[in-house]
């Protein structure tokens, strides 16, 4: 079979158009996710991870949380310090029992992966002194709180009272496990800053709540 140059050119043109369409759709999906306009809301466990980092004031390389190797002895300690609060937040928000322990980790776990997908590059993952560290730069903190509050406001069944309870439960659970971060000098939470974070989150949620649901 001999295919003419014209048919080859037409096929290449169709393939290029299809590839361009796929690429544009993917790009729009990423833009929507990172602007808080995606079809799906951010998973509650991912929101909890972000809030736990903010509660800990992990907003610079000097106050970052280390992302441990899952095989290291300290992995369970560090993971549980962050995920204790994140899981409790998710349970209050969704009413579910949470994810498997295998997913409750800062390396390879769903919660952090989803948070990075939504908030990159505001949620920084980088290296310092041989460790992989996680933090949300202080310059991005207001924008991240606004993003999270706006995204939570898209949940029709979520009320301001329930969100306040979820945040308070996250804080209690985080504080109960924060000693797990102390051995690496990674505990930075201050009650006054946590109260300010709570107020900012609830204010963002209220601003973006549809008028008929406020």
N, C-alpha and C positions, 0 to 999 in steps of 0.2 A: 504494500500500500504506500502510495506516495501522497504526502500531505503538502499542499501548496503553501508557499510563504505567507499568503494572505490569511489562510486558516490558522497557521501558527501564530501570526501576529494577533489575530482576533482572540485566540485562546489565552495568549499571554496577557492581553488587555483585560479579559474577564478575570483571570487569576489575580492580576494586580489590583483590580477594583475590589474583589472579594477580600484580599488581604488588607487593603486600606480600610474597608468597612469593619473588619474584625478589630484592627488596631485602634480605630477611632472609638468603637464600642468599649474596648478595654480601657482606653484612656479616660473616657467619660465615666466609666464605673469607678476608677480610682479617684477621679476628681470628686465625684459624688460622695464616696466613702469619707474622704478627708475633709470635705466641707460639711459633713453631717446631713447630706441629702440622699444617702443611699436608701435602697428599698427596705433594707432590714436595719433595725436599730442595733446599736452596739451591744454585744452580749454582756449581761450583768456581771459576770465574773471578770471580764476585761475592764469594765468600769471600776470594779472593786480593786483591781490591781493598780490602776491609775490613782485612785483615791488613797490607797494605802501608801504609795510612794509620796503623794502630796502631804498626807498626814505626817509622815516621817521627815518631811522637809528635805527630801532628796532632790535638791534643785541645783546642784553643782557637782563637779567631780569630787570635791572634798567631802560632800555629804551623800555621795552615791551609795547605792546598795550593790554589793557584788553579786554577779550572776554565777553561782557555783557550778562546777562540774557535777553532774548527777552522781558520779562515782566517788566523789570526795566525801569524807566523814562529816563535813559541815553542811553538806547540801540540804539535808532534812531540816536542820535548824534554821537556816536562812529562808528556805522556801516556806516553812510553816509560819515564820514571822509575818511574811507578806500575805500568804494565802489564808491565814486564819481570819483576818479581817475581810479579805476579798470574798471568801466563801460565805461568811456570815451576811455580808451585804447582799450577795446574790440570792441567798436563801430568803431574805426578807422581801426583796424586790419581786422574785418570781414564785416563791412558795415551794420551790423544788428542794431536793436534798443535796443538790450540788453535784460536782463532777468527781470522777474517780481520782484517787490519790496520785495515780500516774500522771494526771494532767495538772496537778497542783504543784508545778515547779516552774522556776524562772528560766530554765533552759529546756526548750523543747515542749513546754506546756502550752495549752491552747490560750489561756488567759492573756499571757504576755504577747503571744503571736498576734492575737486579734487586736490588742491595744496598739502594737507597733503598726499593724496594717492601717489602722484608722488615724493614728497620730504622728506617724513619721513625717518629718524628722524632729518633731517636738519632743518625742520620747527618745532620748539618746542612749544608744548602746555603743560603747567604745572600750578601749583598753587603757589601763593605767597601772603602772608598776607590775605588769604581768597578769593582772586580773581583768576580766570583762566586767564593766560596771554599768549600772542603769541609773538614769536620773532624768528629771524634767527640768530643763533650764529655767531659772527664775524669770527670765524675760518672757518665757512662753506660758508661765503659770496662769495668768489671767485668761489667756486665750484658751488654754486647755480646760479650765473650770467652766468657761462659757460654752465650749463645745460639748462637754459632758452634760451640763445642765440642759442645753438645748436638745441633745439626743434623748435624755431621760424624759423630757417633756413630750416626746412622740409616743410614749407608752400610754394608751388611753386609760388603762386601769390604775395607773400610778397616781397617787395623791401627794400633795406636799407633806402631809402628816406621815405618810408611809415612807417617803424618802427621808424625812428627818429621822425616823426610827431606824431605818437601814443604815444611815450614816453613823448614828450613835452606837449601833450594835457593831459596826465595823471598828469604830474607835476603841470600844471596850475590848473586843477580841484582839485587836492589834496590840494594845497596851499589855494584855495578858501574855503575849508571846514576844514582846519587844526585847525582853532579856536575851533572846536567842541571837540578837544582833550585837549585843554589848561586847561579846568576846572579840569582835573585829572593829569595835568603836564605830558602829553604824547606827546608833540610836540618837535621833535628833529631834524627836517630836516635842513641841511645846504647847501646853493647853491653850494659851492665848491665840496662837497661830491656828490651832485646830478649830477653835471657835470662829475665827475669821473665815476659814475655809468653809466651814459649815454654812455660815451666813451667805457667803458668795455663791455657793452651789444652789442653795434654796432660792436665792434671788434670781439666778439665771433660769432655774426651772420655772419660776412663777412668770418671768418675762415672756418665755416662749410657749407657755401653756395656752392652747386655744381658748379664746374668750369665753365660749360656752361651757368650758370645763374648769375654768379658774375658780 
